[in-house]
Amino acid sequence: MVDLGLLDGALERVLGDWEGRDLAECIPEIAAGAMQPSTESLARWLHGRLDREVPPPARVASVEVWESDDLGARYPA
């Protein structure tokens, strides 16, 4: 179990002010060409970052990213 306020803080630290911005501005790996801006790679990237931010004993079980109603990805699958 995790305090929802702590989870909100973790989300804010990882996502910051992404809304309306290009992913290449938000994620250095995309800007450098080391990561494709796909739903699959974004879900994996977010899982790694969020799992480090969530305080133990809680952990991130999975992350889902959706581009549209019928296109998305989950990590781990």
Summary of the structure (lengths in Angstrom):
residues: 77
radius of gyration: 12.9
end to end distance: 22.2
largest distance: 36.8
contacts: 169
relative contact order: 0.17
helix: 45%
strand: 14%
